[in-house]
């Protein structure tokens, strides 16, 4: 007992350790994981930072609700050689999506909508959409539903493919210059769908529309709803759309992978759209609250959210029913759905996509052998455009969160992280 107390005190005294005292920090052996093998997570991260592929990264592993590993590697930025710290702030981009999905499902639990409801019931701006078929724009034959939004089968897009006519229209519309979500919906209503809702899977602004639905059904500004119903209950002190002035010194610079050198190069506080925008730009004057990609967070905060989404509850505070979470992490893609169109980011899913599907706000691993990476069937996950990633494994009771700031340049990191963590399990629950 005295040894356990001494270990806990030492962990609490470690500089920059924000996680201690909130989720209990224990040795991996207590939860069926080898500490010696968990050290390979740190070694793997060090390889990426020493090689210059990533400036800095933070990783936390939780099993059975207890932190069994947390580590930091590298520096704050390629132009800032101060060590990266546990309380640094990261653009989490698309890791905003599961948070928005959780907010929507809270309203679902309150009877505010059914998943089969047409989106136009809550966003009438989207009532008379057209779809591009055989080079022509024709009225849609099927209404977009809430389930379509949350599973990325709505027919919407992002504008990533410069060769696709619909994506070209997205770029021209400059959705991110909208001053707020209402204007965003008006602009979106003038754009064609890529396909009939429910026909294909295509990564899109659907979760931004979901944020508008949350705003209208709750009667609260979207940012206020998230703060009062998710961030404050879970004690997520450093998650927001706009970085407060007194926290800006912790906000890390963004990076991209230089194709000539293969090394991370600073992008400063640059955004991913390269134009006028009120979301995902400097994060200091935000008016467009992007539920699909606009949040900033810390490792500590996202660990708390991810742990809450293991069963809907954290430290006695429940944000969702356990059955609701179980429903969200099911594969909601019918067998007929395939990865549609072109240019999906960051991942393709569907019946032609090696063992993966999509739930309500999460990617879902259906078959690890088909995926070709160690893990568990039923694992649900997502990541952000700057390399952040998390997953929840309901079989092994594991939650993993890893943070970095590297745009479009981490293709090998995520499978490497999976291997480093799962090889450390010495007591499997499968």
VEXDREN-2710 file (C-alpha; in Angstrom, 1 decimal):
% VEXDREN-2710
k/r/px/py/pz
1/UNK/0.0/0.0/0.0
2/UNK/2.8/2.4/1.0
3/UNK/4.6/1.7/-2.3
4/UNK/1.4/2.4/-4.3
5/UNK/1.0/5.7/-2.4
6/UNK/4.6/6.6/-3.1
7/UNK/4.2/5.8/-6.9
8/UNK/1.1/8.0/-7.0
9/UNK/2.8/10.9/-5.2
10/UNK/5.8/10.7/-7.6
11/UNK/3.4/10.7/-10.6
12/UNK/1.6/13.7/-9.2
13/UNK/4.8/15.6/-8.8
14/UNK/5.9/15.1/-12.4
15/UNK/6.0/18.5/-14.2
16/UNK/3.3/19.0/-16.8
17/UNK/1.4/15.9/-15.9
18/UNK/-2.2/17.1/-16.2
19/UNK/-3.8/13.7/-16.3
20/UNK/-2.8/12.6/-12.8
21/UNK/-5.5/12.9/-10.1
22/UNK/-8.3/12.8/-12.5
23/UNK/-8.2/9.4/-14.1
24/UNK/-6.1/7.2/-11.8
25/UNK/-2.6/6.4/-13.1
26/UNK/-1.5/2.8/-12.5
27/UNK/1.2/0.4/-13.7
28/UNK/0.2/-1.5/-16.7
29/UNK/0.6/-4.9/-15.0
30/UNK/-2.3/-4.1/-12.7
31/UNK/-4.6/-3.9/-15.8
32/UNK/-3.1/-6.8/-17.8
33/UNK/-0.6/-4.8/-19.8
34/UNK/3.2/-5.1/-19.7
35/UNK/5.0/-1.9/-18.7
36/UNK/8.1/-3.0/-20.5
37/UNK/6.2/-3.5/-23.6
38/UNK/4.2/-0.3/-23.2
39/UNK/7.6/1.5/-23.3
40/UNK/7.7/0.6/-27.0
41/UNK/4.9/3.2/-27.5
42/UNK/7.4/5.9/-26.3
43/UNK/10.1/4.4/-28.4
44/UNK/7.9/4.4/-31.5
45/UNK/7.0/8.0/-31.0
46/UNK/10.6/8.9/-30.5
47/UNK/11.5/7.4/-33.9
48/UNK/9.0/9.7/-35.6
49/UNK/10.2/12.8/-33.7
50/UNK/13.9/12.1/-34.0
51/UNK/13.5/11.5/-37.7
52/UNK/11.8/14.8/-38.0
53/UNK/8.6/13.3/-39.4
54/UNK/6.6/14.8/-36.5
55/UNK/7.6/17.8/-34.4
56/UNK/6.1/16.5/-31.2
57/UNK/3.4/14.0/-30.0
58/UNK/1.6/13.1/-26.9
59/UNK/0.0/9.7/-26.3
60/UNK/-2.2/8.2/-23.5
61/UNK/-3.5/4.7/-23.0
62/UNK/-6.3/3.9/-20.7
63/UNK/-7.5/0.4/-19.7
64/UNK/-10.4/-0.3/-17.4
65/UNK/-10.7/3.4/-16.8
66/UNK/-7.1/3.8/-15.5
67/UNK/-4.2/5.4/-17.3
68/UNK/-1.6/2.7/-17.9
69/UNK/0.7/4.8/-20.2
70/UNK/1.2/8.5/-21.0
71/UNK/4.2/9.9/-22.8
72/UNK/5.5/12.9/-24.7
73/UNK/8.1/13.1/-27.4
74/UNK/9.6/15.9/-29.3
75/UNK/9.1/19.7/-29.4
76/UNK/6.3/22.2/-29.8
77/UNK/7.2/23.0/-33.3
78/UNK/10.0/22.8/-35.9
79/UNK/10.6/26.5/-35.2
80/UNK/10.1/26.2/-31.4
81/UNK/12.5/23.7/-29.7
82/UNK/10.8/23.9/-26.3
83/UNK/9.7/20.4/-25.3
84/UNK/6.1/19.5/-26.0
85/UNK/4.0/19.5/-22.9
86/UNK/1.0/17.5/-21.7
87/UNK/-1.3/20.6/-21.5
88/UNK/-0.5/21.9/-25.0
89/UNK/-3.5/22.8/-27.2
90/UNK/-4.1/21.0/-30.5
91/UNK/-6.4/21.6/-33.5
92/UNK/-8.4/18.3/-33.4
93/UNK/-10.2/19.0/-36.7
94/UNK/-12.4/15.9/-37.4
95/UNK/-12.1/14.6/-33.9
96/UNK/-14.7/17.3/-33.3
97/UNK/-17.2/15.1/-35.2
98/UNK/-17.7/12.4/-32.4
99/UNK/-18.3/15.3/-29.9
100/UNK/-21.0/16.7/-32.2
101/UNK/-22.5/13.3/-32.7
102/UNK/-22.7/12.8/-28.9
103/UNK/-24.4/16.2/-28.5
104/UNK/-26.9/15.2/-31.2
105/UNK/-27.6/11.9/-29.6
106/UNK/-28.3/13.6/-26.2
107/UNK/-31.2/15.4/-28.0
108/UNK/-32.2/12.1/-29.6
109/UNK/-32.5/10.6/-26.1
110/UNK/-34.7/13.5/-25.1
111/UNK/-37.1/12.7/-28.0
112/UNK/-36.2/15.8/-30.0
113/UNK/-35.8/13.9/-33.3
114/UNK/-35.8/10.4/-34.8
115/UNK/-32.9/9.2/-36.9
116/UNK/-35.4/8.7/-39.8
117/UNK/-36.6/12.3/-39.7
118/UNK/-35.7/14.4/-42.8
119/UNK/-33.0/17.0/-42.1
120/UNK/-35.2/19.6/-43.7
121/UNK/-37.6/19.3/-40.8
122/UNK/-35.0/21.1/-38.7
123/UNK/-33.1/22.9/-41.5
124/UNK/-35.7/23.9/-44.1
125/UNK/-33.0/25.5/-46.1
126/UNK/-32.2/22.0/-47.3
127/UNK/-35.7/21.1/-48.4
128/UNK/-35.3/21.3/-52.2
129/UNK/-31.9/19.9/-53.0
130/UNK/-30.7/18.7/-56.3
131/UNK/-28.3/15.8/-57.1
132/UNK/-25.9/15.5/-60.0
133/UNK/-26.8/12.5/-62.2
134/UNK/-25.2/11.7/-65.6
135/UNK/-23.9/15.3/-65.8
136/UNK/-27.2/16.9/-65.0
137/UNK/-28.8/18.4/-61.9
138/UNK/-32.1/16.8/-61.0
139/UNK/-34.4/16.9/-57.9
140/UNK/-33.5/14.3/-55.3
141/UNK/-35.7/11.3/-55.1
142/UNK/-34.9/10.5/-51.4
143/UNK/-34.9/12.9/-48.5
144/UNK/-31.7/13.3/-46.5
145/UNK/-32.2/12.0/-42.9
146/UNK/-30.5/12.5/-39.6
147/UNK/-29.0/9.0/-39.8
148/UNK/-27.6/10.0/-43.2
149/UNK/-25.9/13.0/-41.6
150/UNK/-24.3/11.1/-38.8
151/UNK/-23.1/8.2/-41.0
152/UNK/-21.8/10.3/-43.9
153/UNK/-24.2/8.9/-46.4
154/UNK/-26.1/12.2/-47.0
155/UNK/-24.6/12.9/-50.4
156/UNK/-22.8/16.0/-49.2
157/UNK/-19.1/16.7/-49.7
158/UNK/-16.1/18.8/-48.6
159/UNK/-14.7/20.1/-51.9
160/UNK/-11.4/18.2/-51.8
161/UNK/-11.4/16.8/-55.4
162/UNK/-10.5/19.6/-57.9
163/UNK/-11.6/17.4/-60.8
164/UNK/-15.1/16.7/-59.5
165/UNK/-17.8/19.2/-60.6
166/UNK/-19.6/19.1/-57.3
167/UNK/-16.4/19.6/-55.3
168/UNK/-15.6/22.5/-57.6
169/UNK/-18.9/24.1/-56.7
170/UNK/-18.1/23.6/-53.0
171/UNK/-14.8/25.5/-53.4
172/UNK/-16.5/28.3/-55.3
173/UNK/-19.2/28.6/-52.6
174/UNK/-16.5/29.1/-49.9
175/UNK/-18.7/27.7/-47.1
176/UNK/-16.0/28.5/-44.5
177/UNK/-16.4/32.2/-45.1
178/UNK/-19.9/32.0/-43.7
179/UNK/-20.3/34.2/-40.6
180/UNK/-22.3/31.5/-38.8
181/UNK/-24.1/28.2/-39.2
182/UNK/-27.3/29.7/-40.5
183/UNK/-25.4/31.4/-43.4
184/UNK/-23.5/28.1/-43.9
185/UNK/-26.9/26.3/-44.4
186/UNK/-28.0/28.9/-46.9
187/UNK/-24.9/28.5/-49.0
188/UNK/-25.0/24.7/-48.8
189/UNK/-28.6/24.7/-50.0
190/UNK/-27.4/26.0/-53.4
191/UNK/-25.0/23.2/-53.9
192/UNK/-25.9/19.8/-55.6
193/UNK/-25.5/16.5/-53.8
194/UNK/-23.0/14.0/-55.1
195/UNK/-25.5/11.1/-55.0
196/UNK/-28.9/10.2/-53.6
197/UNK/-28.8/10.1/-49.8
198/UNK/-28.1/6.6/-48.5
199/UNK/-26.6/5.5/-51.7
200/UNK/-22.9/5.9/-50.9
201/UNK/-20.5/6.8/-48.2
202/UNK/-18.7/10.1/-48.7
203/UNK/-16.8/12.2/-46.1
204/UNK/-18.5/15.6/-45.9
205/UNK/-19.8/18.7/-44.0
206/UNK/-22.7/16.6/-42.8
207/UNK/-21.6/16.9/-39.2
208/UNK/-21.5/20.7/-39.5
209/UNK/-25.1/20.5/-40.5
210/UNK/-25.6/18.3/-37.4
211/UNK/-24.2/21.1/-35.3
212/UNK/-26.8/23.4/-36.7
213/UNK/-29.6/20.9/-35.9
214/UNK/-28.3/20.7/-32.3
215/UNK/-28.4/24.5/-32.1
216/UNK/-31.9/24.8/-33.4
217/UNK/-33.4/21.9/-31.4
218/UNK/-31.7/22.9/-28.1
219/UNK/-32.4/26.7/-28.5
220/UNK/-28.8/27.4/-27.6
221/UNK/-25.8/28.5/-29.6
222/UNK/-23.9/25.4/-30.6
223/UNK/-20.8/26.4/-28.7
224/UNK/-22.8/27.1/-25.6
225/UNK/-24.6/23.7/-25.9
226/UNK/-21.3/21.8/-26.1
227/UNK/-19.9/23.7/-23.1
228/UNK/-22.9/23.2/-20.9
229/UNK/-23.8/19.6/-21.8
230/UNK/-20.5/18.0/-22.6
231/UNK/-17.4/20.0/-21.7
232/UNK/-18.4/21.2/-18.2
233/UNK/-20.0/17.9/-17.1
234/UNK/-16.8/16.1/-18.2
235/UNK/-14.5/18.8/-16.8
236/UNK/-13.0/19.4/-20.2
237/UNK/-11.4/22.7/-19.3
238/UNK/-9.4/23.3/-22.5
239/UNK/-11.8/22.4/-25.3
240/UNK/-13.3/25.3/-27.3
241/UNK/-13.8/26.8/-30.8
242/UNK/-11.9/29.9/-29.9
243/UNK/-8.6/29.9/-27.9
244/UNK/-8.8/32.3/-25.0
245/UNK/-6.1/35.0/-24.8
246/UNK/-4.6/33.6/-21.6
247/UNK/-4.1/30.2/-23.2
248/UNK/-2.7/31.1/-26.6
249/UNK/0.9/30.4/-25.4
250/UNK/-0.1/26.7/-25.2
251/UNK/-1.5/26.6/-28.8
252/UNK/0.9/24.7/-31.0
253/UNK/1.8/25.6/-34.5
254/UNK/0.6/23.5/-37.4
255/UNK/2.9/21.6/-39.7
256/UNK/2.9/19.8/-43.1
257/UNK/5.2/17.1/-44.4
258/UNK/7.7/18.6/-46.9
259/UNK/7.7/16.1/-49.9
260/UNK/11.3/17.0/-50.7
261/UNK/12.8/16.3/-47.3
262/UNK/10.3/14.0/-45.8
263/UNK/10.3/16.1/-42.6
264/UNK/7.7/18.2/-40.8
265/UNK/7.8/21.9/-41.7
266/UNK/6.0/24.5/-39.8
267/UNK/2.8/26.0/-41.2
268/UNK/2.5/28.5/-38.3
269/UNK/-1.1/29.0/-37.4
270/UNK/-2.2/28.3/-40.9
271/UNK/-5.6/26.7/-41.8
272/UNK/-6.3/23.9/-44.1
273/UNK/-8.5/25.8/-46.6
274/UNK/-6.2/28.6/-47.5
275/UNK/-8.8/31.4/-47.8
276/UNK/-11.1/33.6/-45.9
277/UNK/-12.8/31.6/-43.2
278/UNK/-14.6/32.0/-39.8
279/UNK/-13.8/28.4/-38.7
280/UNK/-10.5/26.5/-38.5
281/UNK/-8.4/29.6/-39.3
282/UNK/-6.5/31.4/-36.5
283/UNK/-9.0/30.2/-33.8
284/UNK/-8.9/33.7/-32.2
285/UNK/-12.0/35.3/-33.7
286/UNK/-14.4/32.4/-34.4
287/UNK/-18.0/32.9/-35.4
288/UNK/-18.7/29.8/-37.4
289/UNK/-18.8/26.9/-35.0
290/UNK/-17.8/23.9/-37.0
291/UNK/-19.0/20.7/-35.4
292/UNK/-17.2/18.8/-38.1
293/UNK/-13.7/20.2/-37.5
294/UNK/-13.5/23.4/-35.5
295/UNK/-12.5/22.4/-32.0
296/UNK/-9.2/22.8/-30.1
297/UNK/-8.5/20.5/-27.2
298/UNK/-5.8/18.9/-25.1
299/UNK/-4.7/15.3/-24.5
300/UNK/-6.3/15.4/-21.1
301/UNK/-9.6/16.7/-22.2
302/UNK/-10.0/14.3/-25.1
303/UNK/-9.0/11.3/-23.0
304/UNK/-11.9/12.3/-20.7
305/UNK/-14.4/12.5/-23.6
306/UNK/-13.2/9.2/-25.1
307/UNK/-13.4/7.4/-21.8
308/UNK/-16.9/8.8/-21.4
309/UNK/-17.8/7.4/-24.8
310/UNK/-16.8/3.9/-23.8
311/UNK/-20.1/3.5/-21.9
312/UNK/-21.6/7.0/-21.7
313/UNK/-20.3/7.9/-18.3
314/UNK/-17.1/9.3/-16.6
315/UNK/-16.5/9.5/-12.9
316/UNK/-20.2/9.2/-12.1
317/UNK/-21.3/11.8/-14.7
318/UNK/-23.4/10.3/-17.5
319/UNK/-23.7/12.2/-20.8
320/UNK/-25.3/9.3/-22.7
321/UNK/-27.1/6.1/-22.0
322/UNK/-24.9/3.0/-22.4
323/UNK/-27.4/1.5/-24.9
324/UNK/-27.1/4.7/-26.9
325/UNK/-23.4/4.5/-27.1
326/UNK/-23.6/0.8/-28.1
327/UNK/-26.0/1.8/-30.9
328/UNK/-23.7/4.6/-32.1
329/UNK/-20.7/2.2/-32.4
330/UNK/-22.6/-0.3/-34.6
331/UNK/-21.9/-0.3/-38.3
332/UNK/-24.8/1.8/-39.8
333/UNK/-23.8/1.2/-43.4
334/UNK/-26.1/-1.1/-45.4
335/UNK/-24.3/-3.8/-47.4
336/UNK/-25.1/-2.0/-50.6
337/UNK/-23.2/1.2/-49.5
338/UNK/-19.7/1.7/-51.0
339/UNK/-17.1/4.4/-50.7
340/UNK/-18.5/6.9/-53.2
341/UNK/-17.2/9.6/-55.5
342/UNK/-13.5/10.5/-55.1
343/UNK/-11.3/12.5/-52.8
344/UNK/-12.7/11.3/-49.4
345/UNK/-10.5/12.3/-46.5
346/UNK/-9.2/10.9/-44.3
347/UNK/-10.4/7.4/-44.9
348/UNK/-12.7/5.4/-47.2
349/UNK/-15.2/3.0/-45.8
350/UNK/-17.9/0.8/-47.2
351/UNK/-18.3/-2.8/-48.4
352/UNK/-15.2/-2.5/-50.6
353/UNK/-13.0/-1.0/-47.9
354/UNK/-11.2/-3.8/-46.1
355/UNK/-12.9/-4.5/-42.8
356/UNK/-14.2/-1.0/-42.0
357/UNK/-17.7/0.5/-41.6
358/UNK/-19.2/3.6/-40.1
359/UNK/-21.4/4.2/-37.1
360/UNK/-23.0/7.4/-35.8
361/UNK/-20.0/9.7/-35.6
362/UNK/-17.3/7.0/-35.6
363/UNK/-15.5/4.7/-37.9
364/UNK/-16.0/1.1/-37.0
365/UNK/-13.6/-1.9/-37.4
366/UNK/-15.6/-4.9/-38.4
367/UNK/-12.8/-7.3/-39.4
368/UNK/-9.2/-6.8/-38.2
369/UNK/-7.8/-9.5/-40.4
370/UNK/-9.3/-7.8/-43.5
371/UNK/-8.0/-4.5/-42.2
372/UNK/-4.5/-6.0/-41.7
373/UNK/-3.8/-4.4/-38.4
374/UNK/-3.9/-5.9/-34.9
375/UNK/-6.9/-4.8/-32.8
376/UNK/-10.4/-5.9/-32.0
377/UNK/-13.6/-6.3/-34.1
378/UNK/-15.9/-3.6/-32.8
379/UNK/-13.2/-1.0/-32.2
380/UNK/-14.5/2.5/-33.0
381/UNK/-12.3/5.5/-33.8
382/UNK/-11.6/8.6/-35.7
383/UNK/-8.9/11.1/-36.4
384/UNK/-8.2/14.7/-37.3
385/UNK/-6.6/16.3/-40.4
386/UNK/-3.5/17.2/-38.4
387/UNK/-2.7/13.7/-37.3
388/UNK/-4.6/13.4/-34.0
389/UNK/-6.3/10.1/-33.5
390/UNK/-8.3/8.2/-30.9
391/UNK/-10.0/4.8/-30.6
392/UNK/-12.1/2.9/-28.1
393/UNK/-11.9/-0.9/-27.9
394/UNK/-14.9/-2.3/-26.1
395/UNK/-13.5/-5.8/-26.1
396/UNK/-10.2/-5.0/-24.3
397/UNK/-11.6/-2.0/-22.4
398/UNK/-9.0/0.3/-23.9
399/UNK/-9.1/3.9/-24.8
400/UNK/-6.2/5.5/-26.8
401/UNK/-5.6/9.2/-27.7
402/UNK/-2.6/10.5/-29.5
403/UNK/-2.0/14.2/-30.4
404/UNK/0.2/15.9/-33.0
405/UNK/0.0/18.8/-35.5
406/UNK/1.0/17.5/-38.9
407/UNK/-1.3/18.0/-41.9
408/UNK/-1.7/15.1/-44.4
409/UNK/1.5/13.3/-43.5
410/UNK/1.1/10.4/-41.1
411/UNK/0.2/7.4/-43.3
412/UNK/2.2/4.9/-41.2
413/UNK/1.8/6.4/-37.8
414/UNK/-1.6/5.1/-36.9
415/UNK/-1.0/1.4/-37.7
416/UNK/2.4/1.7/-35.9
417/UNK/0.6/3.0/-32.9
418/UNK/-1.9/0.2/-33.0
419/UNK/0.8/-2.4/-33.0
420/UNK/2.8/-0.7/-30.2
421/UNK/-0.2/-0.7/-27.9
422/UNK/-1.8/-4.1/-28.6
423/UNK/1.5/-6.0/-28.4
424/UNK/1.6/-4.8/-24.8
425/UNK/-1.5/-6.7/-23.8
426/UNK/-0.6/-9.8/-21.7
427/UNK/-4.1/-10.5/-20.4
428/UNK/-6.6/-10.3/-23.2
429/UNK/-10.4/-10.2/-22.6
430/UNK/-11.3/-11.6/-26.0
END
